[in-house]
Amino acid sequence: MQTLTVELADRSYPIYIGEGLLTQKELLCKHISGHQVLVITNKTIAPLYLDVLRDHLSDYHYSELVLPDGEQYKTLEVVATIYDKLMEDKHNRTTTLIALGGGVVGDMTGFAAASYQRGVNFIQIPTTLLSQVDSSVGGKTGVNHPLGKNMIGAFHQPQCVIADIDCLKSLPPRELSAGLAEVIKYGLISDVEFYHWLDRNMDELMEMNSGLLEEAVYRSCVNKASVVASDERESGIRAILNLGHTFGHAIETSQGYGNWLHGEAVSVGMVLAATLSERLGWIKASEVVAVQGILSRASLPTEPPPMTCKEFISLMVVDKKVLDGRLRLVLLKNIGEAIVTSDVNEVDVCSTLAALGVTE
C-alpha cells in the first residue's frame, strides 16, 4: 500500500492506494468517528462490494442506499433520496457517509455530506479509475443541471480516500479508457516525465497490469494533491486541472449526460485545447499529433461529435470557469506545462473547432 496526504491544515487527509484494501476493516473504521454510518452505492457496484462493507460495519448503526447507475442520475432529485434516508434512519451530525462507487456516487455523496445538517463527515471509496485519480480527491462535490455540468455543488473534503486497485479488475474496457484520459491529463499539465512514462507503458496499462495501474493512480494523485494543497477552492492554479474540460463539458451537455463518458469528452477536449495551443504558437504541430496518438492508444475518441460552433460556444460560456462574461480556457504552453487564459477570442476557438470537423 502507498499512502500520501492532501495537505490542507486541519482538513488534511490520507489517500491509500493498493491492492486488497477493501478487505482491511481497520483501515476504514479508524476514519469513522461516530456510531452512525450510511453507505451509498449504485446498482452496478452493490453486488460486487457492498457485502464486504456490511461485514466491516456490523458494529455501527448501519444504513445503506443503492442508487441507479449513470451520469443522468447525478441530480438534485436523486440527492434528495440520500437526505430522505438520513432522516428516516435518524442520522445526526456525528454520522459518516461512505461513497462506494465511481465519480457520480462520490460527487453526490459528498454534496449530501456537505449539506446535511450543514456538514457531516464522509469517506471516499472510489471503484473506477477516473474516480480514483480525479473526482475522489480534492473535495469537489455536486450535481449536474440540464444547462450545465457540475453547476450545483460545494467544496467538502473527505476523511480519507481508499483506492483499491482490485476494484479496477471489474471495469469494462470503456470505463478504463475514460479513466486514462484523466491520467494522461496530469502528464500534460504538470508532469512531463509522467507523460513519457505513460507513453512507454500505455499498452500494458490497457492490459490491466496491476502494478502499473497502481503507479499510475499514485502519480496522478500526487499531482492532484499538490495542486489542491496550494489552491483548495480553485481561485488560481487549481484551474489547470480542467485541461479539456470546458470543451468536454460542452460535449457532455450537448449529447446528454451519460451518452459520452466524462473521460471520453475530456479526451476530445484535450485535443481541442492542444490544437488551439498550437494555433497560438505555443506547442508544435507534432506535439498535437503526439497527444492525439497517446489518447488513441488508450482507445479514447479524438474527434468531437456532430455539433456546430455556435452550439459549442453557447455551452462553453455556461461554465464555472467563466468570469465576468469572459471565457477562460486551460491551454498548453508546453507538454507538461498548462496555463489558464482569458486572452483567446471566439474566432480562434471556432477555427480550432473547424479544424476538427465542427461546422459553423
Helices and strands as residue ranges (DSSP letters): E 2-6, G 9-11, E 13-18, G 21-23, H 25-29, E 36-42, H 46-56, E 61-67, G 71-73, H 76-88, E 96-101, H 103-115, G 116-118, E 121-126, H 129-130, I 131-135, E 140-145, E 148-155, E 161-164, G 165-170, H 173-190, H 192-206, H 210-230, G 237-242, H 245-255, H 262-279, H 285-297, H 309-316, E 329-334, E 337-341, H 346-355
